[in-house]
Amino acid sequence: MNQTELNENPHQAVRHVQEEFWNALKNKDREAFEKILDIDFIARTPGQPNQGRAGFIQSLIGFPAQVHSIGSDNLEVHIWGDIAVTTGVQSAEIELPDGQTKTNTIAITNVFQRQKGQ
């Protein structure tokens, strides 16, 4: 899907960014995270202090496990003007440093904002 098609279909554009995030997670790609996450990004996790963009990216690329697959079969996209919210259950297959493979499942809510036409 090219940029014009993404601009014409905001639901697909948001799904595309979510997929880019998951690919960055699988590849532990700092540059991709920096492209996707706004400088004012805040991550909120129950029982943990809020994390800013730099700390969040460092925790993702420094995570000792390898993500083999990640996604959601029930991701919903809700759009209000320039704001979009995704909700769903994310499931990831990860390999721990000891070689053990586990499935991690979490509820996710992500907020997106269109800036400069993107």
C-alpha positions as CSV (number, residue, x, y, z in Angstrom):
1,M,0.0,0.0,0.0
2,N,1.5,3.3,-1.0
3,Q,1.4,6.7,0.9
4,T,-1.6,8.0,-1.2
5,E,-3.6,4.9,-0.4
6,L,-2.7,5.2,3.3
7,N,-3.8,8.8,3.4
8,E,-7.1,8.0,1.8
9,N,-7.8,5.1,4.2
10,P,-7.0,6.3,7.8
11,H,-8.0,3.0,9.4
12,Q,-5.5,1.2,7.1
13,A,-2.8,3.9,7.8
14,V,-3.1,3.3,11.6
15,R,-2.9,-0.4,11.1
16,H,0.2,0.1,9.0
17,V,1.9,2.1,11.8
18,Q,1.0,-0.6,14.3
19,E,2.6,-3.2,12.0
20,E,5.7,-1.0,11.7
21,F,5.9,-0.9,15.5
22,W,5.6,-4.7,15.7
23,N,8.3,-5.1,13.1
24,A,10.6,-2.7,15.0
25,L,10.0,-4.8,18.1
26,K,10.9,-8.0,16.3
27,N,14.1,-6.4,14.9
28,K,14.9,-4.3,17.9
29,D,15.2,-1.3,15.5
30,R,15.9,1.9,17.4
31,E,15.7,4.1,14.3
32,A,12.2,2.7,13.4
33,F,11.0,3.3,17.0
34,E,12.3,6.9,16.8
35,K,10.5,7.4,13.5
36,I,7.2,6.0,14.9
37,L,7.1,7.4,18.4
38,D,6.7,11.2,19.0
39,I,9.2,13.0,21.1
40,D,6.4,13.5,23.7
41,F,5.5,9.8,23.8
42,I,4.6,8.4,27.2
43,A,4.2,4.6,27.9
44,R,2.0,3.6,30.8
45,T,2.2,0.1,32.2
46,P,0.2,-1.0,35.3
47,G,2.4,-1.1,38.4
48,Q,5.3,0.7,36.7
49,P,6.3,4.4,36.5
50,N,5.5,6.2,33.2
51,Q,8.3,5.9,30.6
52,G,9.3,8.6,28.2
53,R,10.2,7.9,24.6
54,A,14.0,7.3,25.2
55,G,13.5,5.0,28.2
56,F,10.7,3.1,26.5
57,I,12.8,2.5,23.3
58,Q,15.8,1.4,25.4
59,S,13.6,-1.1,27.3
60,L,12.3,-2.5,24.0
61,I,15.7,-2.9,22.3
62,G,17.4,-4.0,25.5
63,F,14.8,-6.7,26.3
64,P,16.8,-9.9,26.5
65,A,14.2,-12.1,24.7
66,Q,13.8,-12.3,20.9
67,V,10.3,-11.7,19.5
68,H,9.6,-14.3,16.8
69,S,6.0,-13.3,16.0
70,I,3.6,-10.6,17.2
71,G,0.2,-9.3,16.3
72,S,-3.4,-9.1,17.1
73,D,-6.3,-10.9,15.5
74,N,-8.9,-8.5,17.0
75,L,-7.2,-5.1,16.6
76,E,-9.9,-2.4,16.4
77,V,-9.2,1.1,15.1
78,H,-11.3,4.1,16.2
79,I,-10.8,7.5,14.6
80,W,-11.9,10.9,15.7
81,G,-10.5,13.7,13.5
82,D,-6.7,13.6,13.8
83,I,-6.8,11.1,16.7
84,A,-6.9,7.3,16.4
85,V,-7.0,4.7,19.2
86,T,-6.3,1.0,18.7
87,T,-7.5,-1.6,21.1
88,G,-7.1,-5.3,21.2
89,V,-5.2,-8.2,22.6
90,Q,-1.6,-8.5,21.4
91,S,0.0,-11.9,21.4
92,A,3.7,-12.5,20.9
93,E,5.8,-15.6,20.7
94,I,9.1,-14.9,22.4
95,E,12.3,-16.8,22.9
96,L,14.0,-16.3,26.2
97,P,17.8,-16.2,26.6
98,D,17.7,-19.8,27.9
99,G,16.1,-21.0,24.6
100,Q,12.7,-21.5,26.1
101,T,9.8,-20.2,23.9
102,K,6.8,-18.5,25.6
103,T,3.6,-16.8,24.4
104,N,2.9,-13.4,25.9
105,T,-0.6,-12.0,25.7
106,I,-1.5,-8.5,26.8
107,A,-4.4,-6.1,26.3
108,I,-3.2,-3.0,24.4
109,T,-4.5,0.5,23.9
110,N,-2.5,2.8,21.6
111,V,-3.2,6.4,20.8
112,F,-2.1,7.9,17.4
113,Q,-2.2,11.5,16.2
114,R,-2.0,12.7,12.6
115,Q,0.7,15.3,12.3
116,K,1.8,17.1,9.2
117,G,-0.5,14.9,7.1
118,Q,0.8,11.6,8.4
